[in-house]
Amino acid sequence: MKTLKFITAILLLSFLGLTSCQDEIDNENGQNPNTNSANSETASNLERTSMYDGSFDDFLDGMSCSSILFPVTATVNGTQVTLLSQLDYSLVLDILGQFNTDDDNVVLHFPLSVKLSNYNEVNVANQAEYNALMDACEQAEDEAEDAINCLDIDFPITILTYDLKFEQTGSVVIESEQQLYTYMNNFGNDELFAVNYPITATLEDETVVNITSDLDLRTQINDCLENEDIKDEAEENADALETILVNGMFKVESFVNAGVNTANNYADYTIDFANDLTCLAEHTINTTVEGTYEVTSSLEVFLTLNFSGNANFELLNHTWEVTSYSENSISLQSTTNATITLVLDQI
């Protein structure tokens, strides 16, 4: 604790009051079981959760360890666009979303600037330098040293400091992610620290969780990282399902509502899914029903259908959870009524 020079009795009284408060902290946390070194798991967790999150523009730069600073120019599927702010992201997303099974291609124009996970801003002169950043990001991901973005610690938090004899030397109030990252990144090997629990954190789904120990923090991080893996797998399944839909022709094999199967109402129709997110149900006598569809994912994969102009097909207008799929058959269950199921078979 820093030595203070007091020149008035009032300041002396203030110091005594402060010392009393510090004693209360000492009594509660002086033998803190969560005391950690600079290379501890808790130090790594705090540093990784406080890294700069560059994943929000991955559709543009393909790299979660950084984000591109404005202005930037890119050629997206053959169309050149210049982005001056995040409002211009829609220019890129509209082009990328035009077709759902094409091979999207984003070519960045150099030089450009990026903000890295350590909050540093650097200039990138060419593709070779950018590739080096991407390689470093992949290595960080492989070695679990990249940013943890599924859990945000709510600030402020207080960190208590100790010497190597486990005697408390002070405390610091952390007000932001960048301040926490800098603090943990610069924490010395000749001291120890402990988080003054409880703290709260916000998960990706906006759930606020109460964290009471280093073990609790580790558990929350492991759980949210596991959910991230599930989401990544669901996203891959969604892409695979889109390809199956676009490449095939389908019929309604089963449509069950409250135990009644009305698949016969669709017996003479085939459904064709196009890669521009439209679909067309064609009758054998050339009657057609137009619609749209969308494949999305979270922890599961979902198929949303929206037909118009035909009462029977409008009954299929649900957001469906994909319970199973293959090249030959897709089984669906309504997300609002589990008794409603739909099976599409490829012809």
C-alpha positions in Angstrom: 0.0 0.0 0.0 1.3 3.4 -0.9 2.7 5.6 1.9 0.7 8.8 2.2 1.8 12.0 3.8 -1.0 13.6 5.9 -0.8 17.3 6.7 -4.1 17.8 8.5 -6.0 16.0 11.2 -9.0 15.6 8.8 -6.9 13.7 6.4 -5.6 11.6 9.2 -9.1 10.7 10.2 -9.9 9.8 6.6 -6.9 7.5 6.5 -8.0 5.7 9.7 -11.4 5.2 8.2 -9.8 3.8 5.0 -7.6 1.5 7.1 -10.6 0.2 8.9 -12.3 -0.6 5.5 -9.1 -2.3 4.3 -9.0 -4.5 7.5 -12.5 -5.7 6.7 -11.3 -6.8 3.2 -8.3 -8.4 4.8 -10.4 -10.3 7.3 -12.6 -11.6 4.5 -10.1 -12.2 1.7 -6.7 -12.3 3.3 -6.6 -16.1 3.2 -8.5 -16.1 -0.1 -8.5 -19.6 -1.6 -8.8 -18.1 -5.1 -5.3 -16.4 -4.9 -3.6 -16.8 -8.3 -0.4 -16.2 -10.1 0.1 -14.5 -13.5 0.3 -17.8 -15.3 -2.7 -19.4 -13.6 -5.9 -20.6 -15.3 -7.9 -17.8 -13.8 -5.4 -15.2 -15.1 -5.8 -16.8 -18.6 -9.6 -16.8 -18.3 -9.7 -13.2 -17.3 -7.3 -12.2 -20.0 -9.2 -14.1 -22.7 -12.6 -12.9 -21.7 -11.4 -9.3 -21.8 -9.7 -9.5 -25.2 -11.0 -7.3 -28.0 -13.8 -9.1 -29.8 -13.2 -8.9 -33.5 -15.8 -11.6 -34.5 -18.6 -9.2 -35.5 -17.2 -8.7 -39.0 -16.1 -12.2 -39.7 -18.3 -12.2 -42.8 -15.9 -9.6 -44.2 -12.5 -10.5 -42.9 -12.8 -14.2 -42.1 -10.9 -13.7 -38.8 -12.2 -13.4 -35.2 -9.0 -12.2 -33.8 -9.3 -8.7 -35.3 -11.7 -6.3 -37.0 -11.1 -4.1 -40.0 -11.1 -0.4 -39.4 -12.9 2.1 -41.7 -12.7 3.1 -44.4 -12.1 -0.2 -46.3 -12.8 -1.3 -49.9 -13.5 -4.9 -50.8 -14.7 -6.8 -53.9 -17.5 -9.1 -52.9 -18.6 -11.7 -55.4 -17.2 -9.5 -58.1 -18.9 -6.3 -56.9 -16.6 -3.5 -55.4 -18.0 -1.9 -52.3 -16.5 0.8 -50.0 -17.4 0.7 -46.3 -17.2 3.9 -44.3 -19.0 2.7 -41.1 -20.8 -0.4 -39.7 -23.9 0.9 -41.4 -22.3 -0.2 -44.7 -22.1 -3.8 -43.6 -25.5 -4.3 -45.2 -23.9 -3.7 -48.6 -21.7 -6.8 -48.1 -24.4 -8.9 -46.4 -26.9 -8.2 -49.1 -24.5 -9.5 -51.8 -23.4 -12.5 -49.7 -27.1 -13.4 -49.0 -28.3 -13.2 -52.6 -27.7 -16.9 -53.1 -27.3 -19.5 -50.3 -25.2 -22.2 -52.0 -22.8 -20.2 -54.1 -19.1 -19.9 -53.2 -18.8 -16.4 -51.7 -15.6 -14.5 -52.4 -14.4 -11.4 -50.5 -11.2 -9.8 -51.7 -9.9 -7.0 -49.5 -8.1 -4.0 -51.0 -4.8 -3.1 -49.3 -3.5 -1.2 -47.5 -5.9 -1.4 -44.6 -5.9 -1.1 -40.9 -7.1 -3.6 -38.3 -7.7 -3.7 -34.5 -6.2 -6.8 -32.9 -7.4 -8.8 -29.9 -4.8 -7.0 -27.7 -6.5 -3.6 -28.7 -3.5 -2.5 -30.8 -4.3 -1.0 -34.2 -1.9 -1.9 -37.0 -1.6 -1.2 -40.7 -1.6 -4.1 -43.2 0.2 -3.4 -46.4 -0.6 -6.5 -48.5 -2.2 -9.9 -48.6 1.0 -11.6 -47.3 0.9 -9.6 -44.1 -2.8 -10.3 -43.7 -2.2 -14.0 -44.2 0.4 -13.8 -41.4 -2.3 -12.4 -39.1 -4.7 -15.1 -40.0 -2.1 -17.8 -39.3 -1.4 -16.3 -35.9 -5.1 -16.2 -35.2 -5.5 -19.9 -36.2 -2.6 -20.8 -33.9 -4.2 -18.9 -31.0 -7.4 -20.7 -31.6 -5.7 -24.1 -31.7 -3.8 -23.4 -28.5 -6.9 -21.9 -26.7 -5.3 -18.5 -26.4 -7.9 -16.6 -28.5 -10.6 -14.4 -27.1 -13.6 -15.9 -25.2 -16.6 -14.1 -26.6 -19.5 -16.1 -25.2 -19.2 -14.6 -21.7 -18.8 -10.9 -20.8 -17.8 -9.9 -17.3 -20.0 -7.1 -15.9 -17.9 -4.2 -14.6 -16.8 -2.8 -12.3 -15.0 -5.6 -10.5 -12.3 -5.5 -7.8 -9.1 -7.4 -7.9 -7.1 -7.9 -4.6 -3.4 -8.1 -4.7 -1.0 -10.2 -2.6 2.7 -10.7 -2.1 4.2 -14.1 -2.4 3.6 -14.7 1.3 -0.2 -14.4 0.6 -0.3 -11.1 2.5 -2.7 -8.6 0.9 -0.9 -5.5 -0.5 -3.8 -3.6 -2.0 -6.7 -3.7 -4.5 -7.7 -2.2 -7.8 -11.1 -1.5 -9.3 -11.4 -2.5 -13.0 -13.9 -0.6 -15.1 -13.7 -2.1 -18.6 -12.6 -5.1 -20.7 -9.6 -3.2 -22.1 -8.5 -2.2 -18.6 -8.8 -5.8 -17.4 -6.9 -7.1 -20.4 -4.1 -4.6 -19.8 -4.0 -5.3 -16.1 -3.8 -9.1 -16.5 -1.4 -8.9 -19.5 1.0 -6.8 -17.4 0.6 -8.7 -14.1 4.0 -9.5 -12.6 5.4 -12.9 -11.5 6.4 -11.5 -8.1 2.8 -11.0 -7.0 -0.6 -12.8 -6.6 -4.1 -11.7 -7.1 -7.7 -12.7 -6.3 -11.0 -11.6 -7.7 -13.2 -10.1 -5.1 -16.3 -12.3 -5.7 -19.2 -12.3 -6.3 -19.2 -10.8 -9.7 -21.8 -11.1 -12.5 -21.4 -11.9 -16.2 -23.6 -11.8 -19.3 -23.9 -14.7 -21.6 -24.5 -14.6 -25.4 -28.3 -15.1 -24.9 -28.3 -12.1 -22.5 -28.6 -14.3 -19.4 -26.9 -12.8 -16.4 -25.1 -15.3 -14.2 -23.7 -14.8 -10.7 -20.1 -16.0 -10.3 -18.8 -16.7 -6.8 -15.4 -18.3 -7.3 -12.6 -19.1 -9.7 -14.1 -22.6 -10.1 -17.5 -21.0 -10.9 -15.9 -18.8 -13.5 -14.2 -21.7 -15.1 -17.4 -23.7 -15.2 -19.4 -20.9 -16.8 -16.7 -20.4 -19.4 -16.5 -24.1 -20.2 -20.3 -24.3 -20.5 -20.5 -21.4 -22.9 -17.5 -22.7 -25.0 -19.3 -26.0 -25.2 -22.4 -24.2 -26.5 -20.3 -22.4 -29.0 -19.0 -25.7 -30.3 -22.6 -26.9 -30.6 -23.6 -23.7 -32.5 -20.7 -24.2 -34.9 -21.8 -27.8 -35.6 -25.4 -26.6 -36.1 -24.2 -24.0 -38.5 -22.3 -26.6 -40.5 -25.5 -28.8 -40.5 -27.5 -25.8 -41.7 -25.1 -25.3 -44.7 -25.4 -29.0 -45.5 -29.2 -28.9 -45.4 -29.3 -25.9 -47.7 -27.2 -27.8 -50.2 -29.5 -30.8 -50.0 -32.6 -28.7 -50.5 -31.3 -26.8 -53.5 -29.9 -29.9 -55.2 -33.0 -31.9 -54.9 -36.8 -32.1 -55.6 -39.1 -33.0 -52.7 -42.5 -34.3 -51.9 -44.5 -34.2 -48.7 -44.2 -37.7 -47.3 -46.0 -36.9 -44.0 -47.8 -33.9 -42.5 -49.2 -34.7 -39.1 -51.3 -32.3 -37.0 -52.8 -33.5 -33.8 -52.4 -37.1 -34.8 -54.0 -36.7 -38.3 -51.8 -37.2 -41.4 -52.9 -35.1 -44.3 -50.1 -35.9 -46.7 -52.6 -36.9 -49.4 -53.4 -33.1 -49.8 -49.9 -32.7 -51.3 -49.6 -36.0 -53.2 -49.6 -34.5 -56.6 -47.1 -31.7 -55.8 -43.3 -31.6 -56.0 -41.4 -28.8 -54.1 -38.3 -27.2 -55.7 -36.0 -25.1 -53.5 -33.9 -22.5 -55.3 -30.7 -21.0 -54.1 -32.2 -17.5 -54.0 -34.4 -18.6 -51.0 -37.5 -19.0 -53.0 -39.4 -22.3 -53.4 -42.1 -23.5 -55.8 -44.6 -26.3 -55.3 -45.7 -27.6 -58.7 -48.8 -29.7 -59.3 -48.9 -32.4 -62.0 -51.5 -30.3 -63.9 -49.3 -27.2 -63.9 -50.8 -25.5 -60.8 -48.0 -23.8 -58.9 -47.7 -22.4 -55.3 -45.0 -19.9 -54.7 -43.1 -19.5 -51.4 -39.9 -18.6 -49.6 -37.8 -20.5 -47.2 -34.9 -19.9 -44.8 -32.4 -22.2 -43.0 -31.1 -20.9 -39.7 -29.3 -22.3 -36.8 -28.6 -21.8 -33.1 -28.1 -24.9 -31.0 -30.4 -26.6 -33.5 -31.1 -26.2 -37.2 -34.4 -24.6 -38.3 -36.2 -24.4 -41.6 -38.8 -21.7 -42.0 -41.4 -22.1 -44.8 -43.7 -19.4 -46.1 -46.2 -20.3 -48.9 -49.0 -18.1 -50.1 -52.1 -18.5 -52.3 -52.9 -22.1 -51.3 -54.7 -23.0 -48.1 -53.1 -26.4 -47.8 -49.6 -25.1 -48.3 -50.2 -22.2 -46.0 -50.6 -24.8 -43.2 -46.9 -25.6 -43.7 -46.0 -22.0 -42.8 -44.0 -22.7 -39.6 -40.5 -22.4 -38.3 -39.6 -26.0 -38.1 -36.9 -27.6 -36.0 -34.9 -30.1 -38.1 -35.0 -33.3 -36.0 -33.1 -35.3 -38.6 -32.0 -35.1 -42.2 -30.2 -37.0 -44.9 -29.9 -36.8 -48.7 -33.2 -38.7 -48.9 -35.4 -37.4 -46.1 -35.8 -34.4 -43.9 -37.9 -34.7 -40.7 -39.3 -31.5 -39.1 -41.2 -30.5 -35.9 -43.0 -27.2 -35.4 -41.2 -25.0 -32.9 -44.6 -23.8 -31.6 -46.5 -27.0 -31.4 -44.7 -30.3 -31.0 -47.7 -32.3 -32.2 -47.2 -30.9 -35.7 -44.6 -32.7 -37.8 -43.6 -32.7 -41.4 -41.4 -35.1 -43.4 -40.0 -34.1 -46.8 -38.7 -37.0 -49.0 -36.5 -36.4 -52.0 -38.0 -37.7 -55.2 
